[in-house]
Amino acid sequence: MEIDKEHCMAQARSKYFDFLETNPFLFNHICDDPYNFQSDKLLDMLKTKKQIEKKKITFENASEKVGYQYYNEYVKPNISSGDK
């Protein structure tokens, strides 16, 4: 049985309306490929956003933290040992 994508999108729009209104790009990105979307990264970024809003961390410190995290995850493994 094939799932009707438009029906699922309509249900998601209804159920997650607040998220859609505040994060339309992310909502559409998730809906485009929900099975390969890395929800753990989204949840981590939303957690960091809340910490910034509550002034528990500065935007600059959060940006630096995320930058190092993704550098270590995506860039560093692809650099030859002589270039590190």
N, C-alpha and C positions, 0 to 999 in steps of 0.2 A: 504494500500500500504506500503510495507516494504522499508525502506531507505537502500540503498546500502552503507554500512560503508566505503568500499574501495574508492568509488567514492567521498564521503564526505571528506575522509582523503586527497585524491589527490587535491581536491579543496582548502582545508585548507592549505596544503603544499604550494600551489601556491600563495594563497592570503596572507599568513603570513610567507613567506619564511625567511624574516629577523629575525623574532622571533624564528623560527625553528633553524636557523643557530646559534644564540647566546644562545638559551635556549632549547636544544633538549629534555632534561629530562622533563621540564615543558610542552613543546608542546605535547609530547607523553602522559604524565599524564592527561592532559586536554582531549585529544582525546579518551583516554581509558574510561572515564566516564564524558562526558561533562555536563550531567544534574545534577550531584552531586558535581561538582567542585566548590569550593568557590572562585569565581572571586574577591570578595571584599578583601580577604586576599592577593591574588596575586597582585592586584593593590596597596595595601598598602605596600607590600614588594618592589615592583618596584619603588614606590615613595621614600621609604627609601634608596634604592640603588642609586637613582639619587642624593639624598641629600648628601650621602657619597661621590659620585664622584665629586660633586660641592663643597665639603669641608664645607658644612653647618652643618654637624654633623660628629663626629668621628665614626669609625667602632665600637669601644668599647661602646660608648654611644648608638648607634643604636642597638647593640646587647643586651645591658642591657634593653633598652626600649621594644624591642620585647619579650625578656625573661619575663619581668614582665607582659606584656600584655597577653601572652599565659599562664603564670602561673595562673593569675587571672581568665582567661576564662576556662581553662581545669583542672587545678590541685586543686586550692583552693576550688571550689564547692564540690569536692569529699573527702575533708579532714574533719573529724569530728571536731566539735567546740572545743574540748579539745586539738586537735593537731595543731591548727592554730597558 
